[in-house]
Amino acid sequence: MKVLAPGRDTAPADDPRFAAVRPAEARRAWELYQADILREIYFRADRPNRVLVLEVEDLAEARAVIDGLPLVAAGSSTST
């Protein structure tokens, strides 16, 4: 099942509290991409928004993938 997961940053990109988490976020995104779970990522240049396209079995798996992202876990990002 293909799932669109829109999200947005809840903290400014330059917030020092989350600087250490960003490399882990990039690594996790790469792992999900290699596992064929994260299919696409779209960003907006004018807003702190993004859309992830996931290939998962169901919405529960999609929620688990999103909740497992380091920036979401740290409270710097949300997804609906």
N, C-alpha and C positions, 0 to 999 in steps of 0.2 A: 504494500500500500504506500502510495506517495503522500507525504504530509508536508504542507507548508507551515513553517513555524516562524511567524513574525516576532520580532523582539526589538528592544531598545535599551540603550544605556541608561542607567539610573544615576550614574556618577560621571563627572566630566572625564574626558579621555586622559587628561593630564593629572588626575587625582593620584597622589603618591601612594595612597593606601592599596591601590590595585596594580601598581607597576610590577611587583614581583609575580603577580598571577598571570599577567599577559603571556609570557613565554609558555606557561603550562596550557593556557587556552589554545595557543597556536599548535602545540604538540597534539593536544586532544583532537582538535579539528582535523589535523593531518591523519591521525589514527582512524578517525571515523570515515574520512574520505577513502583511505586505503581499504577499509573494511566494506566499502560500498554502501555505507549507511548514510553518510553525508554526501549528497549528490551535487548540490549547487549552493552557493552563497551569493546573495545580492546585498549591496550596501548602497546607501544614499549619501551623496557628497554633501548635501545641505542640511542633513539631520542625523542624529545618532541612532538611526534605525537600520535593521537588517532583516532579511528573510532567509531562512535556511530551508532547503528542500531535502527531506529525509526519505529514505526507503526503509520502511519498518513493517512489522507484522500487524501492529494495531496502534491505537492511540496511547495505550499504556506504555508501550515500548518507546514511542516518541517522547512522552513525558519523562521517562527515565533517562533517555539520551540527553534531553535538554537540561534536566535537573543535575546531571552529572558533569556539565560543562563548568570548568573552574570559575569563570566570572559570574555565572548564575549562582553557584554555591557560595561565592564570596559576597553576593549582594550587589554587584556592580552592574548587572544586566538582568532583564526580565524577558520572558517569552510567553506568549499566550497560546 
